[in-house]
Amino acid sequence: MIVEGPVMKFGDKIDTDIIIPARHLKYTDPQYLAQHAMEPIDPEFYKKASKGVIIVAGKVFGMGSSREQAAIALKAAGVKAIIAESFARIFYRNCINNGLPVVVLPNAKELIKEGDYVKVNVETGEIEVNGKVYKGKGITGMALEILKKGGIMNYIKSL
Amino acid sequence: MQTLTEKILSRAAGRTVSPGDVAEIKVDIVGFHDLTGYHVIEVMEKAGLEKVFDKSKVVIAFDHLAPPPDQRSAEIQGYIRKFVRKMGLPNFHDINFGILHEVLIENYANPGQVIVAADSHTTTSGAVGAFAQGMGASDIAAAVITGRTWLMVPEPFKVVLKGEPAKWINGKDVALKILGEFKADYFNGMSIEVEVEKPRAFPMDYRATVSNMGIEMNADALMFVPDEETVNYIKTMRGYEPPVVKPDQGAKYVDAYTIELDKMEPLVAAPHSVDNVRTAREAEGIEVDQVYIGSCTNGRISDFEVAAKILKGRTVKTRCIAIPASYKMFKQAMELGYVETLVNAGCIVTYGTCGPCLGGHFGVAGPGETIVSTSSRNFKGRMGSVDSKVYLAGPAVAAATAATGKITDPRDLE
C-alpha cells in the first residue's frame, strides 16, 4: 500500500484535545469533525488538508484521550497518512480501525520539512522524500490484517 | 520468572507471552461511559453485531455528561439507556453513581484482571493490580461482542516507593515526579509496576491517582503490585477478600526507579504539558481565577479530607469547585463534615461528574483565565478556552491556592 502527498508538519506531543476538542465529541459525523480538526492550533487546517496531505510529527502523536473522533477527523479532513517519531497507543489503534495509515520514523522532524512531497510504503515503512529513502516502521502482522479488512469490526466479522 | 504484566497477560492469552509478543487476550471487564458509549453502540449497530459476550462483565457509568448540560447530551444518555434495557445489562450506573474509573475500583476491579474501557483513564484500575487500559470506540465494541482484544505485550518497568510520604504529599506528587523525571513519551510501549515498601503508608486513594496518570506517562498500564492495602481496600469496599497475583521474585524489568516519599515536596505541572513539572514553591504567587478539586484523578475521600483541613475556617479568595469522583465519596465527604467545611469556605460542591476536567460543564475555563486543577491534563484548551492556562496539582496545593487566590505551597499556610 503506497500513499503520497505534500507534508504538513507538527511538533512533539500533539494531543487529542488539539486534534479534536472535547466540545465536538457529541457527534461522530466525519464531515462535521473534519471542520474542527486541529482547531485550537490551526482553525484553517481543514482547508489546507483538503487537497490530501501527509502529517509529519514528533513524539507521542495523539497522546491523551481515547476519543476515536481524533482519527476520524484527521482522515475526513484529508490526511492520507501520518508519519511520527512515535504514536500514543490508543490513537495508533484508532487510526488502524479507521483506515488511516500510520508509520513510525525516528527523527522524522529532522528528515522531513513542511511542504516536502513524500511517498510512504505503509507496510514496509519505507519513506521516499527529496530523492532519499528512509526506513521507518510500517504496519505489520495483526494490525495490518485489521487495516486491510477496514477496521476491527470487519475483522471480527470475517473470523 | 514473570513480571505482573507477563503473568496477567499470559493467563489472558492462554499461553506464555513475553514483551514484544502480539497476543489475543480474554478480557475480564469491558467498560464505557456516556460520551464514548454512544459511539461504541453506533459502531455495533453499523456492523449489525449487537451482542454482548457476557452481560455480567460489561460496566457502564454516566459521568462526562452527568447531569446532561444540553439536549444532545440528554439524547446520548437516552440512547445508551435504551441499549442497556434492550440487552438487559445489570451493571449500568446512571448519573447518580460516579465516574467510571472510580466506579470500577470501588465495585468491580480485582488484582490480576484485564480491564479495557472506552476512556484513556482506564489505567486507574491498575491501582488494585489489574492490567487496565483505555481503547477507542471500535476496539471496545469488538471487546463487548467477543470478550477478547489484542495487544502487544509491553516492556515492564519497575517503580519502588520507599518510606512514608512527607506532609501534604499524595499520589499526585508521585505521578508528577515520575512525569517530570522521565517526560511524557518515555514509557511508550512499557507497563509500569509499582511496589510499595510500606503498603499502608501509600493508600488506595493515592495509588488510584498514580495509576490514573499512567496514561499521561503514555504507559500501556500502570499497576500497583497487590499487597495488604489492596486486600484491605477491596474487603472494606465490597466485603470479600480478592485473590492476589504478584510478580515472581527475580523477574526481569527493563529498568527500575526508586522514589523516596519522605523527601518529596509538593509539585505542579505548568501549562501546557503534563511533564512541565516544577515545585509548588517555584510557581508560587501566580494569580489564579479558579480552582478545581475533583475528577477521577483526585476526587476521593483523602483528597477531600486534605482540602477540608486546609480550608477549615478560611474563605476562598478565588472561585473553587469541588466534585467528589463518586456518589459514595460524596456521601462520605458529607458524613465526615468535609462538604460542610468546603461550602462554608465558599466552594461550590456537587457530585460525581467529570465536568470541568475536559471543559465540559460545571466550570469551563474562559479566555485568559488561570486554573489550578487536581485533574490529569493541562493540554492547551483542555478545560475550555485555548487562551486559558491550567496548572495541575494535588489537593493540598489546590486548596491552599483557593485560600490565597495565588499558587501556594500548603506548608506556607501553617
Boltz contact constraints between the chains, C-beta under 6 A:
constraints:
  - contact:
      token1: [A, 15]
      token2: [B, 379]
      max_distance: 6.0
  - contact:
      token1: [A, 17]
      token2: [B, 379]
      max_distance: 6.0
  - contact:
      token1: [A, 17]
      token2: [B, 381]
      max_distance: 6.0
  - contact:
      token1: [A, 17]
      token2: [B, 382]
      max_distance: 6.0
  - contact:
      token1: [A, 21]
      token2: [B, 381]
      max_distance: 6.0
  - contact:
      token1: [A, 22]
      token2: [B, 358]
      max_distance: 6.0
  - contact:
      token1: [A, 22]
      token2: [B, 359]
      max_distance: 6.0
  - contact:
      token1: [A, 25]
      token2: [B, 35]
      max_distance: 6.0
  - contact:
      token1: [A, 26]
      token2: [B, 72]
      max_distance: 6.0
  - contact:
      token1: [A, 28]
      token2: [B, 39]
      max_distance: 6.0
  - contact:
      token1: [A, 40]
      token2: [B, 380]
      max_distance: 6.0
  - contact:
      token1: [A, 40]
      token2: [B, 381]
      max_distance: 6.0
  - contact:
      token1: [A, 40]
      token2: [B, 386]
      max_distance: 6.0
  - contact:
      token1: [A, 59]
      token2: [B, 185]
      max_distance: 6.0
  - contact:
      token1: [A, 60]
      token2: [B, 185]
      max_distance: 6.0
  - contact:
      token1: [A, 60]
      token2: [B, 188]
      max_distance: 6.0
  - contact:
      token1: [A, 60]
      token2: [B, 218]
      max_distance: 6.0
  - contact:
      token1: [A, 63]
      token2: [B, 218]
      max_distance: 6.0
  - contact:
      token1: [A, 65]
      token2: [B, 120]
      max_distance: 6.0
  - contact:
      token1: [A, 66]
      token2: [B, 118]
      max_distance: 6.0
  - contact:
      token1: [A, 66]
      token2: [B, 119]
      max_distance: 6.0
  - contact:
      token1: [A, 66]
      token2: [B, 120]
      max_distance: 6.0
  - contact:
      token1: [A, 66]
      token2: [B, 134]
      max_distance: 6.0
  - contact:
      token1: [A, 66]
      token2: [B, 136]
      max_distance: 6.0
  - contact:
      token1: [A, 68]
      token2: [B, 136]
      max_distance: 6.0
  - contact:
      token1: [A, 68]
      token2: [B, 137]
      max_distance: 6.0
  - contact:
      token1: [A, 86]
      token2: [B, 188]
      max_distance: 6.0
  - contact:
      token1: [A, 88]
      token2: [B, 218]
      max_distance: 6.0
  - contact:
      token1: [A, 90]
      token2: [B, 120]
      max_distance: 6.0
  - contact:
      token1: [A, 90]
      token2: [B, 134]
      max_distance: 6.0
  - contact:
      token1: [A, 90]
      token2: [B, 135]
      max_distance: 6.0
  - contact:
      token1: [A, 90]
      token2: [B, 136]
      max_distance: 6.0
  - contact:
      token1: [A, 93]
      token2: [B, 139]
      max_distance: 6.0
  - contact:
      token1: [A, 94]
      token2: [B, 136]
      max_distance: 6.0
  - contact:
      token1: [A, 97]
      token2: [B, 138]
      max_distance: 6.0
  - contact:
      token1: [A, 141]
      token2: [B, 22]
      max_distance: 6.0
  - contact:
      token1: [A, 142]
      token2: [B, 22]
      max_distance: 6.0
  - contact:
      token1: [A, 142]
      token2: [B, 150]
      max_distance: 6.0
  - contact:
      token1: [A, 151]
      token2: [B, 138]
      max_distance: 6.0
  - contact:
      token1: [A, 152]
      token2: [B, 138]
      max_distance: 6.0
  - contact:
      token1: [A, 152]
      token2: [B, 139]
      max_distance: 6.0
  - contact:
      token1: [A, 152]
      token2: [B, 142]
      max_distance: 6.0
  - contact:
      token1: [A, 153]
      token2: [B, 47]
      max_distance: 6.0
  - contact:
      token1: [A, 156]
      token2: [B, 142]
      max_distance: 6.0
  - contact:
      token1: [A, 156]
      token2: [B, 146]
      max_distance: 6.0
